[in-house]
């Protein structure tokens, strides 16, 4: 049985048993007013090529003189990236996430760009037409697409992908961004208050141990014990890609944004069977509210209820079902590992306040307040940042 979103409004792959040790690592230091010859040459890109979305980060140095070889290249790339918030039909720059930071004694700005993985051919054509591929020799990449598209990058734009493990990159990128952004980590205060719940900063300076629940196309769950000691403990194939795929089938929508927009206006109780639909009220013996979901999509057995359910109701129920499943697995992993802080990341949470509230409420309620759900401002970009850090470290 799971918590329905109506109760929020009414109530105040293969698992690995061995620990992975991250290689490479990030490096941040004190700012410097001039560039040493030992610094790696700009431009600096990192890519996380996921099953659904590609995340691209670009570091623009701002505090030092460029070498002659860097100057024109950086000027062209920066001009192109900054002149627009969109690229082609589907590329988007998340300007609200721009981050001033220091990497290897160079101060600068991190830019964050995303586009659907299905548009990879269009991205390569754009990179070729704008001459960007001629300005870069190597791009660090992670995610399954770093392997899937490696040959395509080399053949179409003569660009070598330097591949890194996605979970290593995720951890290193997350810890680096959090160290540079004092407001990166937060939790939701009173998630039962719906759209009015507050984002409260969380001090992540001493976080260990913690869980990362990385929600992409599927879900990976990692237990993190230090900056270089962590392990993948679980996961599920039912993730963000599942949500979008089911919504496309059930509602005819085409994108994640459309699916979320539909879900915002829907009522999942028209689709899900609740405890009160079975008991006529609460199941008091086990402390289950009548608003608790007893059977996801249970009302769809009835032809009459199927005919009354709208596309928005179906989208909402799909989102609630997937989120509750992820939350349930995360809670059990936290219990098994004896961990009290659960960090939810991934682009599934982008523009998705509903899932954030459900996860925050579920962690708090079902653990009797012992487990806290934490969230991060830069959501799904940590793998790409981790790659960029590896690129810079490798070039030194």
C-alpha positions in Angstrom: 0.0 0.0 0.0 1.3 3.5 -0.9 0.6 7.1 -0.1 -1.7 8.9 -2.5 -1.0 12.5 -3.5 -4.5 13.4 -2.1 -3.3 12.4 1.4 -0.5 14.9 1.1 -3.0 17.7 0.6 -5.2 16.6 3.5 -2.7 15.5 6.2 -0.7 18.2 8.3 20.2 -3.7 -13.5 22.6 -6.0 -11.5 23.4 -5.0 -8.0 27.0 -5.0 -6.8 28.1 -6.1 -3.3 31.5 -4.7 -3.5 32.5 -1.1 -2.8 33.7 1.0 -5.8 36.6 3.4 -5.3 36.3 6.4 -7.5 39.4 7.2 -9.6 40.6 10.6 -10.9 38.6 13.0 -8.9 37.9 16.7 -8.9 40.1 19.5 -7.8 39.2 23.0 -6.7 41.6 25.5 -5.3 42.2 29.1 -4.5 41.6 31.6 -7.2 44.5 32.9 -9.3 44.8 36.1 -11.3 46.9 34.6 -14.1 47.1 31.3 -15.9 50.0 29.0 -15.3 51.4 27.1 -18.3 50.5 23.9 -16.4 46.8 24.7 -16.7 44.8 22.5 -19.1 43.8 24.3 -22.3 40.3 25.5 -22.8 37.6 24.8 -23.9 36.3 22.4 -21.3 33.2 20.3 -21.9 31.7 17.3 -20.1 28.8 15.2 -21.3 26.5 12.7 -19.7 24.7 10.8 -22.5 21.8 9.0 -20.9 19.1 6.8 -22.3 16.6 9.7 -22.5 18.5 13.0 -22.1 22.0 14.3 -22.9 23.4 16.7 -20.3 26.2 19.0 -21.4 28.3 21.3 -19.2 30.8 23.9 -20.4 33.2 25.8 -18.1 34.0 29.4 -19.2 37.1 30.8 -17.5 36.6 34.4 -16.6 39.5 35.6 -14.4 42.7 35.2 -16.4 44.3 35.9 -19.7 43.9 33.2 -22.3 46.7 31.9 -24.4 46.6 32.9 -28.0 45.4 29.4 -29.0 42.6 29.6 -26.5 41.4 33.1 -27.1 39.6 32.8 -30.4 38.2 29.4 -29.6 36.7 30.4 -26.3 35.4 33.6 -27.8 33.5 31.8 -30.5 32.1 29.1 -28.3 31.0 31.5 -25.5 29.4 33.8 -28.1 27.3 31.0 -29.5 26.3 29.6 -26.2 25.4 32.9 -24.6 23.4 34.4 -27.5 20.5 32.0 -27.0 18.7 29.8 -24.5 17.8 27.2 -27.1 19.8 25.4 -29.8 18.1 23.8 -32.8 14.6 22.5 -32.0 15.3 20.7 -28.7 18.5 22.0 -27.1 17.9 24.1 -23.9 20.3 26.0 -21.7 19.3 26.2 -18.1 20.4 29.7 -17.4 19.0 29.6 -13.9 21.6 27.0 -13.0 24.7 28.9 -14.1 27.3 28.5 -11.4 30.3 30.6 -10.6 33.0 28.3 -9.4 36.8 27.7 -9.1 38.4 24.7 -10.9 42.1 24.1 -10.7 42.8 27.8 -9.7 40.7 29.1 -12.6 37.6 31.1 -11.7 34.7 30.9 -14.2 31.1 30.0 -14.9 29.6 26.6 -15.5 26.9 26.5 -18.2 24.3 23.7 -18.3 22.7 22.5 -21.5 20.4 19.5 -22.2 18.7 17.9 -25.2 16.9 14.6 -25.9 19.3 11.7 -26.7 17.0 10.9 -29.7 18.3 14.2 -31.2 22.0 13.1 -31.2 22.3 13.3 -35.0 20.9 16.8 -35.0 23.4 17.8 -32.3 26.3 16.4 -34.3 25.1 18.3 -37.4 24.8 21.5 -35.4 28.3 21.0 -33.8 29.7 20.5 -37.3 27.9 23.5 -38.9 29.0 25.9 -36.1 32.6 24.7 -36.3 32.6 23.6 -32.6 33.9 20.2 -33.5 37.0 21.9 -35.0 37.8 23.7 -31.7 37.8 20.7 -29.5 39.9 17.5 -29.7 38.5 15.5 -26.8 35.3 15.6 -24.8 34.9 13.6 -21.6 31.7 11.6 -21.6 29.8 9.2 -19.4 26.5 7.3 -19.4 25.6 4.4 -21.7 25.6 6.8 -24.7 29.3 7.4 -24.4 29.8 3.9 -25.6 26.8 3.8 -28.0 27.7 6.9 -29.8 31.5 6.8 -29.6 31.9 5.6 -33.2 29.3 8.2 -34.5 31.2 11.1 -32.9 34.5 9.9 -34.4 33.1 9.3 -37.9 30.8 12.4 -38.2 32.8 15.2 -36.5 36.2 13.5 -35.8 35.8 13.9 -32.1 37.2 11.4 -29.6 35.1 10.6 -26.5 37.1 10.0 -23.4 34.8 7.7 -21.4 34.4 7.6 -17.6 32.3 5.5 -15.3 28.9 7.2 -14.8 28.6 6.4 -11.1 32.1 7.7 -10.3 31.3 10.8 -12.3 28.0 11.3 -10.5 29.6 11.2 -7.1 32.5 13.5 -7.9 30.3 15.9 -9.8 27.7 16.1 -6.9 30.3 16.7 -4.2 32.1 19.4 -6.3 28.9 21.3 -7.1 27.7 21.1 -3.5 31.1 22.5 -2.4 30.8 25.4 -4.7 27.2 26.3 -4.1 26.2 26.9 -0.5 22.5 26.6 -1.4 22.8 23.4 -3.5 21.2 20.9 -1.0 17.7 21.4 0.5 14.7 19.6 1.9 11.0 20.4 1.8 9.5 21.9 4.9 5.9 20.7 5.4 5.5 19.0 2.0 1.8 18.4 2.9 1.2 22.1 2.1 1.3 21.4 -1.7 2.7 24.2 -3.9 3.4 26.4 -0.9 5.9 24.1 0.9 9.3 25.8 1.6 12.7 24.8 0.3 14.9 24.8 3.4 18.8 24.8 3.0 20.5 21.7 4.4 24.0 21.7 5.7 25.8 19.0 3.6 29.3 19.7 5.0 29.3 16.4 6.9 26.9 14.1 5.0 28.4 10.6 5.3 26.9 8.1 5.0 24.1 9.0 2.6 22.1 7.4 -0.1 21.9 8.7 -3.7 18.8 7.8 -5.5 19.6 8.8 -9.1 16.4 8.9 -11.2 17.1 8.9 -14.9 15.5 6.6 -17.5 15.8 3.9 -14.8 17.0 4.3 -11.2 20.3 3.5 -9.5 20.7 3.6 -5.7 24.2 4.1 -4.2 25.4 4.1 -0.6 28.1 6.7 -0.2 30.5 6.4 2.8 33.2 8.9 1.7 34.2 10.9 -1.3 36.0 7.9 -2.8 34.2 4.9 -1.2 30.7 4.0 -2.4 28.7 1.1 -3.8 25.6 0.5 -5.9 23.2 -1.3 -3.7 20.0 -1.4 -5.7 18.0 0.0 -8.5 14.9 -0.4 -10.6 14.0 -0.3 -14.3 10.9 1.7 -13.4 12.2 5.3 -13.7 11.7 8.6 -15.5 11.7 6.9 -18.9 8.9 4.6 -17.7 6.8 7.6 -16.7 7.3 9.3 -20.1 6.7 6.1 -22.1 3.5 5.2 -20.2 2.2 8.7 -20.5 2.9 8.7 -24.3 0.9 5.5 -24.6 -2.0 6.5 -22.2 -2.4 10.2 -23.1 -0.8 10.8 -26.5 1.7 13.3 -25.1 5.2 13.6 -26.7 7.5 15.0 -24.1 8.4 14.9 -20.4 7.3 18.5 -20.0 3.9 17.7 -21.6 3.4 14.7 -19.3 4.2 16.7 -16.2 1.9 19.6 -17.3 -0.9 17.0 -17.6 -0.2 15.4 -14.3 -0.4 18.8 -12.5 -4.0 19.2 -13.4 -5.1 15.5 -12.9 -6.6 13.6 -10.0 -5.0 10.3 -9.4 -7.8 9.1 -7.0 -10.0 8.8 -10.1 -7.6 6.1 -11.3 -6.1 4.6 -8.1 -8.1 2.5 -5.6 -7.6 3.8 -2.1 -8.0 2.2 1.3 -11.3 4.0 1.8 -12.6 2.4 -1.4 -12.1 -1.0 0.2 -12.7 -0.4 3.9 -15.0 2.6 3.7 -12.5 4.7 5.7 -9.2 4.3 7.5 -7.6 0.9 8.3 -6.9 2.0 11.9 -5.3 -1.3 13.2 -2.3 -0.7 11.0 -2.4 3.1 11.0 -3.4 3.4 7.3 -5.3 6.4 6.3 -8.3 6.1 4.0 -6.3 8.2 1.5 -3.5 5.6 1.2 -3.3 3.9 -2.2 -4.3 0.2 -1.9 -4.1 -0.5 -5.7 -2.5 1.7 -8.3 -4.8 1.9 -11.3 -7.3 -0.2 -9.4 -10.3 1.8 -10.6 -9.4 1.1 -14.2 -10.9 -2.4 -13.8 -14.3 -0.7 -14.0 -15.5 0.3 -17.5 -17.5 3.2 -16.0 -14.5 4.6 -14.2 -12.3 4.2 -17.2 -14.7 6.3 -19.2 -14.6 9.0 -16.6 -10.9 9.2 -16.2 -9.2 12.0 -18.1 -5.8 12.0 -19.7 -4.7 14.3 -16.9 -5.9 11.8 -14.3 -4.0 9.0 -16.1 -0.8 11.1 -16.2 -1.1 12.0 -12.5 -1.7 8.4 -11.5 1.3 7.3 -13.6 3.5 9.8 -11.9 2.3 8.9 -8.4 2.7 5.2 -9.1 6.3 5.5 -10.3 7.2 8.0 -7.5 5.8 5.8 -4.8 7.7 2.8 -6.1 11.0 4.7 -6.1 10.3 6.0 -2.7 9.4 2.6 -1.3 12.7 1.1 -2.6 14.7 4.0 -1.4 13.2 3.7 2.1 14.0 0.0 2.3 17.6 0.6 1.2 18.0 3.3 3.8 16.6 1.0 6.5 18.9 -1.9 5.4 22.0 0.3 5.3 21.1 2.2 8.5 21.3 5.5 6.6 19.2 8.5 7.5 19.9 10.9 4.6 18.6 10.1 1.2 19.6 12.3 -1.7 17.3 12.2 -4.7 18.9 13.4 -8.0 18.2 13.1 -11.7 16.2 15.0 -14.4 13.0 13.2 -13.4 12.8 15.8 -10.7 13.1 18.7 -13.1 9.9 20.8 -13.1 8.4 18.0 -11.0 7.3 19.4 -7.7 4.7 16.6 -7.3 7.3 13.8 -7.0 9.5 15.9 -4.7 6.6 16.4 -2.3 5.6 12.7 -2.5 9.1 11.6 -1.8 9.6 14.0 1.0 6.3 13.1 2.7 6.9 9.3 2.2 10.4 9.4 3.7 9.2 11.4 6.7 5.9 9.5 7.3 7.0 5.8 6.8 10.2 6.2 8.7 8.5 8.0 11.6 10.7 11.0 11.0 14.0 9.2 11.1 14.8 9.4 7.4 15.0 12.8 5.5 14.6 13.3 1.8 17.2 15.7 0.4 17.2 17.4 -3.0 19.7 19.3 -5.1 19.4 22.4 -7.3 21.4 21.0 -10.3 19.4 17.7 -10.3 20.6 15.7 -13.4 23.9 17.5 -14.3 26.3 15.9 -11.8 27.6 13.2 -14.1 28.5 15.7 -16.8 30.2 17.9 -14.2 32.2 14.9 -12.9 33.4 14.2 -16.5 34.5 17.8 -16.9 36.5 17.6 -13.7 38.1 14.4 -15.0 39.0 16.0 -18.3 40.8 18.9 -16.5 42.6 16.6 -14.1 43.7 14.3 -16.9 45.1 17.3 -18.9 47.3 18.6 -16.2 
